[in-house]
């Protein structure tokens, strides 16, 4: 650990350390509704669409009242398509609307709509949800590590790419030693953002030097 790496980590959190869940308006707690909302967000973020569009689509779904598996399952396919359209999530809207409905029904039937029931086996069980592959699992666990601490620190390959871009250590121990435990999800979100945006990485580096 050096003064430079600590300054860089702090600059990263200050500049772009908002978690994606917070950006989507999710008040993350270890309760069924926010956990489900985070899974929906992970589903949208794992597609090849800009992250801001995916976050906007998640907010549009939640604004339309589709915040729980029950509400998502009871909505019509067209209502889900329309909400995704409001969020400008149009490239995969029809397929995603189908997957969201199928996934909500599956969660209700198998787990009573409560993701806490798969907490111990989350990396495997999350793959049962339509549209969630390895990337979606990574996104979900990055976001929920604050309330499922047994998965913390969750530093996936995407976050490690961001660390390399900023000259920070890539190991979970090396990275988490730079910040307080409660800031690890924000650090991870910032690392993901700079891995996707070279200009943002340059901004963080400049801020750390100021």
N, C-alpha and C positions, 0 to 999 in steps of 0.2 A: 504494500500500500504506500502510495506517495501523495504528497500534497496536490500534485497535478491530477492524479486519477480521482482523488476525492473532489476536487473542484469540478472536474468534468462530469462526474456523477451527479453532483448537485445542480450544475447547469442543465444537464439533461432533464432532470426532474422538473426544474423550474420552467424550462422552455417547452417541453412536450411530454410531460409525465402524467397527464391525465389518463386514467385507465379507459379502455374502450367501453366498459360497462357504464362508467360515470358519464362519458360522452353521450351515450345512448339514453341517459336519464334513468338508469337502473340503480336503485338504492340497494346495493348488494348485501344480503344477509343470508344466513343458513336456514332459509325458509323456502317453501315450494315455489312461490310465484317468482321471486327474483332469480332463483336458480334456473327456472325454466326460461325466463327472459334472457338470461346469459347464454343458455344453449341455443336459443333462436338467433341471438347475435353471432355466436360462433359459427352457426350454419351459414349465415349471410356473409360473414367475413371470409369464410374459406373458399368462396367462389372467386373467379378471376375478374373482380370488379374493384374499383377504387374503394379503399377503406371508408372514406367519408360518405360515399354513396351507400355502402352497406350499413353504416351506423344510422344514416338518415332513414333508410328503409325500416330498420328496427324500430326507430322512434315512431314512424308512421304506423306500423303495425300496432304498437302499444297505444298510440293515440286513438286508434280505431277500436280500442277495447280488447285487443287480442293479447292479453297479458298472462293468461293461464292456459294449460292444455285443454281444459274444458271449453273455454271461450274460442280457442283456435279450432278445435274439433267441430264445434257447433256453427262456426261461420261457414258461409258458402265458399266454394272455390272462387267465385267471382269477387266476393268481398276481400278475400286474401289477395287476389290479383290486383284489385283496385288499390288496396293499401300499399302494396309494393310499388305500384305506379306512382302514387303520391310521393314516395321516397325516391323516385327516379331509378328504381331497380328493375329495369325493363328487359335486359338481355336474357335473363333466366327466369322471368317472373312466372310464367305458366308452370314450368317444371317445379320451381321453388314453392309455389302455392300448393301444388299437389303434395310435395314432400312435407310441408308444414302440417297439412291436414293428416296425412298418414302417420307422421311422427307423433302428433298430439294424441291420436287415437291409440297408438301403440303404448305410449307412456301411461295413459289412463288404464288400459287393459292389464298391463304387466306390473305397473308400480303405483297405481292409484294416483298418477300425476305427480308423484313426489320423488325427485331425483336423489333425495337423501337415502333412499332405499338402495341405491347402487353406489353409494359413496365408497365403500371398501373395494369395489371392483370397477371403479369409474373408467379407467383407461380402456378396459375391454367392453364393458356394457354400453358405453356411449356410442360405440361403433354400430350398435343395433339401430340407432336412430337414422332414418333416411336422410342422406345428404351430409352426414358427419363421417369423414374419413380421418386419417392421421392428423391432417392439418387442423381440422375442426376440434379434435380432442386436445391438441396442443393449445389452441386458442382458449377453449373452455377452462382448462386447468390453469393456464396463466392467469386468467381473470379471477377464478374462485380460490386461488391459493390463500388469500387473506382469510377466508372463512372455512376452508378445508386445509388447515395448516400441515396435515400429514403429507401433502403434496408440495410443500414449500421447502426450499426455493425451487420454483418451476422455471427453469431457464432452458428453453428449447433452442433448436438450431437457428431459427430466425433471430431470436434475441442475441445469440452468440455472434451472428453476422454483424449485428449493430454494434456489439462490443468491439469487434475487430476494427470496424470502420472508425471508431473513436479512440482506438489505442487503449482500450480498457481490457482487463483480464477476461478470458472467456469462461473460466470455471465458475460454477455456482458459488463456491466458497470465496473466490477472489472478488466476485461482483457483490455479493451480499455483505462482505466486509466493508464496503464503501458507504453503506447507508444503514439507517435504522430498519429493524425488521418490518415495521409497518409500512415502510416506503418501498419494499421489494416489488410489489405489484406495479407501482408507478414507474420504478426503474425499468422493469421489464417492458412495460408498454412503450416507454421512451426508446428503448433499444430497438424494438420492432419498428417504430416509426422511422428512426434514422437508417435502418437497414433498407427501407423502401425509398428513401429520399436523400440523395447526396447533398443537396443544398441545405437541408435541415441539419444534417451532420456537420456541415461547415459552420452553420449558425451556432450550434452548440459548442463547437470548438472555439469559436471566436468569443462567445459569452464566457467560457471558462478562463480565457486569457485576460479578460477585462479587469 
